[in-house]
Amino acid sequence: MAHTKAQGSSSNGRDSHGQRLGIKRYGSQFVNAGEIIVRQRGTKFLPGTNVSRSSDDSLFARVSGIVTFEWVRRGKQQISVYPKVAETKEAKAPAKKAAAKKTPAKAKTAKADK
């Protein structure tokens, strides 16, 4: 005969993992083409220039460039990516310093006899 009453199992005790939603790249940050900028449910952020919406409402960059957040209507922001302008300045190599000419060291002579 059991001395303790049988225990029933609880219907609780489970939980799902977090979905890791939110902004992944902020304004003025550089993104490569295809990188996710925002993971969201619904359309809190709208896609702008060079940004597309995926099937789960995430926004991703279509080109490499700088992320910008722009207000478009009340409570809605639009995310755009503008291509970074390539710098055309020629990179100058640092000027080489002329090696100092060394004169051959004078041979030390034996002290003169006194």
HUBELTA-V148591 format. One record per helix or strand. SS is the DSSP state (h for helix, s for strand). FROM is the first residue (numbers start at 1). LEN is the number of residues. Records with the same first field share a line. If there is no record, write none. Layout:
SS = FROM-LEN / FROM-LEN
//
This chain:
s = 22-2 / 30-2 / 36-4 / 45-3 / 51-3 / 59-3 / 65-9 / 76-7
//
